[in-house]
Every structure is written in C-alpha cells, then in structure tokens.
Amino acid sequence: MFTHIVFFKLNDPSKENLERAKNILEQMEGKIPQLKYIEVGVDVLHTERSYDIALITRFDSLEDMQEYQVHPYHVNEVLKKLRPMLKGSSAVDY
C-alpha cells in the first residue's frame, strides 16, 4: 500500500471556496482506477500552522500513484480547477 497525503492552503479560504475545493477533490472517487482510497478533510481549528484542506489517498503501489498523477481526470478536472485557488501545498508520500 502506498499513501499520498497533500495539504492545501487556499488563496481565499471562505466557506464557499473550501466547499468547492473539497468537492473537486472528492469527485475523483471512482473515476481513477488506480485510486483505491480517498479522504478529504477541511480544517476546523484555523491555527497559524494549519492548512485549509487535507487530502489522503491510497494506492496499491508507487507506480499506481504515478499513473494517478498523470491520469486525464486528475490533470484536466482536478488540477486545472484547483490550482488557481491555491496559495500553496505540501505533500508526504510513503
């Protein structure tokens, strides 16, 4: 099992933008064969060190995660819509 976690910081973390970003990410479920598990969470503490959204995804292998990264749905439907909303992101892969 390979886990890919991404933390997102939005340019405008309004309630509407947080919900929109969450929905964009959640819509990947069932559309990318390599993606075996997805969880999306919105931060509730809003501390100085908080990110706005966390994405946890799991794959059978590193190779499957790499295929997910270039999958047309991920690139054209997720990244294309999400990137303009982002101030930054960080990832952990293990």
N, C-alpha and C positions, 0 to 999 in steps of 0.2 A: 504494500500500500504506500502511495506517495501523497503527501499533503502539501497544498499550496495555499498560503494564507496571505491576504492583501488587506492593508489598512488604507482607507481613503480619507483625505481631507478635502472638503468641498470649498469652492470659492465663496458660495453663499449657502450656508447650512440652514436655510429656512426649512420649516416643516414640509413645505411643498417640494423643495429640491431633495430633501432627504428621502421622502417617499418615492419620488421619481427615480432617483438613483437606485434605491432598494429594488424597485420594480424592474428596472432594466437588468439588474444582476440576477434576480430570481427567475426571470424569463428564460434563462439559459437551460433550466431544468428540462430534461427530456429532448433537447434539441442538439446536443453534442454527445455522440455515443461514448466518447472516452470519459466523460464527466460522470463519476459514479455517485458522488455526494456533493450537495451544495447547502450552505447555511449562510444567511445574510443577517447581520445584526446592526442596529442603529444605536449609537452611544447614548446612554441616559445620564451620565454624570457631568459631561461637558467641562472637565477639568483642563488645566493648562496643557497637560500632556496627552489628552485624549485625541483620538482620531474620530471622525464622524461616523464612518461605516466600516465594518469588518466583513470580509468575505472568506469563508473557509470552504475549500474544495478538496476532493479526494479522487485519486486515480489509481489504477492498477499498477502503474509504473511511471518513471520519469519520462519515458518515451511517449506515453499517453498524454501526459501533461504538456509536453512539447507540441504534440499534434493539436491539442486543445488551443494552444496559444495562437496557432495559425488557421484554425477552423474558420470558415467563412462567416458563420453566425457570430462567433466571438469577435472577429475583426470588424464586420460590417454592421452588426446590430448592437453590439455592446460597446466596444471601444470607441467607435465613431460617435456614439451618443454620449458616452460617459466622459471621455477626455476633455471636452470643452467645459465641463462642470467642475473639473478638479484643480485644486491648488497644489496637491501633491499626493504621493502614495508611497508605501513601503511594503516589502514582501518578505516572507520567510518560507523556505521550501525545505522539506525534509522527508 
